[in-house]
Amino acid sequence: MSEPPSLSRSVEDYLKAIYSVEERDGAASTSAIARELRIQPASVSGMLKRLAESGYVEYERYRGVHLTEDGIREALRIIRRHRILETYLSQRLGYSWEDVHDEAERLEHAASDTLIDRMAAALEHPSHDPHGAPIPTRGGDVEATSRTTLAEVEPGSTVRIRAVRDDDPERLRYLEARGLLPGVVLTVEQRAPFNGPISVRVKEAAEGIRTVGYDMATRIRVAPLAP
């Protein structure tokens, strides 16, 4: 299969950011895209206009932008690159899970789809990256992920951690030290009001109840246990 036309690094970053915001919030506002990319909102409008002219996004009045089918296809191609790179760095090169994100960010714009396919084959086509996020297939299919975060879970509920945000190494080290990893089952014991801390009990953990700050809990995606 031939390589698709290459996009600029900035266009790839924007498409990936818009996809992430839409997946999390349902629509991508200018301010949300700016936060995702860690840039000023004033810098976003010009690029969104270019993306719209190229057919990658559509404006929705008062809400922001949505990716078109072409935009989604390109975003998933970039996300596949990133997550395969993270997985390869972790499994084959011994990188820790808090270090793979930044390294993959640097490599994803240079790696060809052919190289990514060979990495995926060498890894026996993994379904998820080290942080629990699903890896899109070569054809652009991707497993639906829960939008529910630990911050939204009611006390008494038992859930499984599905994925964690991977863009902050310090937070990843914090989660790893407390055993809050993808696949772990936990029960919410108490949730303080006004966005206060959340007390959780990790299944089969000797140290019992742990406290997770609200901001940290918003970065942990969970799903209810299957009956």
Buried (B, 14 or more C-beta within 10 A) or exposed (E): EEEEEEBEEEBBBBBBBBBBBBBBEEBBBBEBBBEBBEBEEEEBEEBBEBBBEBEBBEEEEEEBBBBBEEBBBBBBBBBBBBBBBBBBBBBEEEBEBBBBBEBBBEBBBEBEBEBBBEBBEEBEEBEBBBBBBBBBBEEBEBEEBEEBBBBBBEEEBBBBBBBBBBBBBEBBBBBBEBBBBBEBBBBBBBBEEEEEBBBBBBEEBEEEEBBBBBEBBBBBBBBEEEE
